[in-house]
């Protein structure tokens, strides 16, 4: 029986998963509805496989996976979810997931695939565990054997040594690999052992032991007895296996008397050498003590200097240990806050100043512990202990490292910016009072008008302006009368191009005020002759507020799309459960009317799911600002998403239009419409023409076309053979930038969709 832990926040889907898996009789499923409950269960139970949803309240599936991997749990893990983005798959695999399966589609096929994945993972996991256990047994035998076990390869060199070789001979583990073993045999024994090895390799020695002396790492020789077997050609060995054990005690008894005599004769010489060595060691020790004393004196001087700096510096210095408890609080911090070191040392800073939690200081300190140097924003502190006042500070925090380089805490430098901050607040108050005064003056003495500028059409020199223009740009009337129009533009090249073409209106152009502030403007231009002189008058409208409202609407749209995405996920999960239960009912013995009703019900459920999936592609509709896009390149990218033999030609040249970023989806829908319903389409053509002040783009094919009474209806919601939304959303995307679309083809001669782009929303690239 395979034991499975299954986690999903939707009880109906969880129960459905259990029913499908336990139906086979080979799985036992333990279902839970949260990652937290699963963690508690894993503490006391063992499972063969974990199957988890990704998107769950509280801890999601990947965070749950990362936590159990950090705790050492290596149970095979499958992410089973409706979240299908590529980055989620990559993050899951990088976090240690063994497989990934996306919800949706046919439930029977889906759960069959899940069951097969579980079987494969369990077989692989059990095989790997058996292999590890076998390897551990053999490794324990070889690593704990008291004899030296050695493999000598075909070239006569050491291929492998057991750990006992290092213990007995003293060489570092692995250092003898690749060496000739005869190089470590006593010269008097070497020829004999070379002959014995040759006999083993030629199968002339059937296990007779050989005695010889082998050199230790310290240069001494050890008597050993070795028995060798020829396993050349055997997979995994392919050489001679020699088992060697020390026989030093036996041999040492024979040579003890001789060695004792030699030791007595050498004792006097060794004593003399030892006396000289002790004298040298004493001199070196005396020098070492002198250097140590000098070093300690330098360290004490450095510490005294550092303490003086910390005590006298006119900035606060504060340090924390790795547990974020205060370990240093210099005199300036006491002077600044009125809090002595004894009241904060060993405490959490946020306990003394709770308002720091709302300023993100715990996160800043955590980043410093991670190795970053971080500058804090301006912080307002209300001192309630002694000083009873409000101060403003800012700081820089950095990791505090040990002499080994590891991070052991955080050190921060705190600056008192109260004087500067109070000056800024006073300036802000004065500015506010000034603005109120100016507003009263404007309301009393002048009517509010749009900024107007009169300029020479040839030289672009400013000839006259109203007070509103002077107010908008921040220049005095005298200053602006000495300027040209390009001096006011933040995009002089684009402004020059618009003036050269004498366009009547520029919907969006960025201008610059005297103080350098760049703002968006809507500019209307009119050309006329004044006293025989060609002039133009510009009416400038500041779009800053409009742009802010647009940004706010886009942010609201993003949040709305996020909520729609969450709702879509939940609805799709519920649809999957309904489709599965519908399938269970159809497997039972039913009368024909009931079976027909179930089939109709399943078709309706599948249609609902297809429509919900279709809307996923339009989540970003209207979220991002319109931009200039190349017609040919955008259409070519949409065409490249299809695999077919229908040709496509673009005759629009280097035209660009100002449209929503989803313009590529517009062309995709038009291609999809032609390929699905064109009936015999072999080619598609995109071309353009000028009609008055508008640009007409023609997207046409050579298929059957569209009947007259359908030409308007096809852009309505719900009309069509697939989702009924494609051409409806195409029209909505284009309408964002006032581009119209209609079907103008002739039935039985092909479809032709005409896009009408207004003036100012198209341009020809140079």
HUVENSUL-V269815 format. One line per field, one symbol per residue. ss: DSSP state (A for helix, B for strand, O for the rest). phi: phi as a letter, one per 40 degrees, with the letter a starting at -180 (. if undefined). psi: psi as a letter, one per 20 degrees, with the letter a starting at -180 (. if undefined). A space follows every 50 residues. Layout:
ss = ???
phi = ???
psi = ???
This chain:
ss = OBBBBBBOOOAAAAAAAAAAAAOOOOBBBBBBOOAAAAAAAAOOOOOOBB BBOOOOOOOOAAAAAAAAAAOOOOOBBBBBBOOOOAAAAAAAAAOOOOBB BBOOOOAAAAAAAAAAAAAAAAAAAAAAAAAAAAAAAAAAAAAAOOOBBB BBOOOOBBBBBOAAAAAAAOOOOOOOOOOBAAAABOAAAAAAAAAAAAAA AOOOOOOOOBBBBBBOOOOOBBBBBBBBBBBOOOOOOOBBBBBBBBOAAA AAAAAAAAAAAAAAAAAAAAAAAAAAAAAAAAAAAAAAAAAAAAAAAAAA AAAAAAAAAAAAOOOBBBBBBOOOBBBBBOAAAAAAAOOOAAAOOOOBAA AAOAAAAAAOAAAAAAAAAOOOOBBOOOBBBBOOOOOOOBBBBBBBBBBB BOOOOOBBBBBBBBBBOAAAAAAAAAAAAAAAAAAAAAAAAAAAAOOOOO BBBBBBOOOOBBBBBOAAAAAAAOOOAAAAOOOBAAAABOOAAAAAAAAA AOOOBBBBBBBBOOOOOBBBBBBBBBBBBBOOBBBBBBBBBBOAAAAAAA AAAAAAAAAAAAAAAAAAAAAAAAAAAAAAAAAAAAOOOOOAAAAAAAAA AAAAAAAAAAAAAAAAAAOOOOOOOOBBBBAAAAAAAAAOOOOOOOBBBB BOOOBBBBBOOOAAAAAAAAAAAAAAAOOOOOBBBBBBBBBOOBBBBBBB BOOOOOOAAAOOAAAOOOOOOOOOOAAAAAAAAAAOOOOBBBBOOOOOOO OBBBBBBOOOOBBBOO
phi = .ccbcbbacbdcccccccccccccgbbbbbcbbacccccccccbbbbcab bbcccbcgcccccccccccccgcbddbbcbaccbccccccccccchccaa bcchgcccccccccccccdcccdccccccccccccccccccccbccccbb bbcccgbccabcdccccccgcddgcccgcccccbcddcbccccccccccc ccgbbbhccbbabbccccgcbbcbbbbbbcbcgccgbficbbbbbcbccc ccccbcccccccccccccdccccccccccccccccccccccccccccccc ccccccccccccccbcbbbbcccgbcbaacdcccccbgbcdccbdgbcdc ccbdccccbgcdcccccccchcbbbcccbcbbcbcbcfabbbbaabbbcc bcccgccbibbbbbbcbcccccccccccccccccccccccccccbaccbc cbbbbccccgccbaacdccccccgccdccccbbbccccccbccccccccc cfccabcaacbbcccgccbcabbbbbbabbfgbcbbbbbbbccdcccccc cccccccccccccccccddccccccdcccccccdcccccbccdccccccc cccccccccccccccdcbcccgccccacbccccccccccccbbabccbbb bcgccbbcacdcdcccccccccccccbcfgcbabbbaaacbgccbbbbbb bbccgbcccbcccccccgcicbcgbdcccdcccccdbgccaabbcbdgbh cacbbbbccgbaabcc
psi = ppppopppiohghghggggggihiiiqopopqjqhghgghhhhiqpqhqp oqqgoqqdprhhggghghhhjjojpppponriojqhhggghgghijqhrp pprraohghghgggghggggggggghghggghgghhghhhghhjphqppq ppahjjqphqpqhhghhghiqqpiiipiqohhijqphhighghghhhhhg hjkiokjpqpprpqprhjirqpprpppqqokpippiflapopppqqkggg hhhhjggghgghhghiggghgghggghhgghgghhggghghhggghgggg gghgghhgghhiqkqppqqqaijkqpipnrhhhghgijpqhhihpirphi hhnhihhijjhhhghhhhhijqpppqrppppoojgghlrprprqrpqqpo qriiiqpibppqpppokgggghgghgggghgghgghghgggghgiqqpqq ppppqphgijqphrqrhhggggiiqrghghijrrhhhipimhghggghhh ilqipohoqprprhjippqqqpppqpprpoljpprqppoppojggghggg ggghghhggghghgggggggghghhggggghghghhiroqrgggggghgh ghggghggghhghhihikhjojgqqqrpppgggghhhghiiqorjpqpqp kiblqqqorqikhhhghghggggghgjhmjpiqppprqqpndiqppppoq rkbhapqgiihhhijqpipridhjighghghhghihkkprprojrppjjq qopppoprqijqqpq.
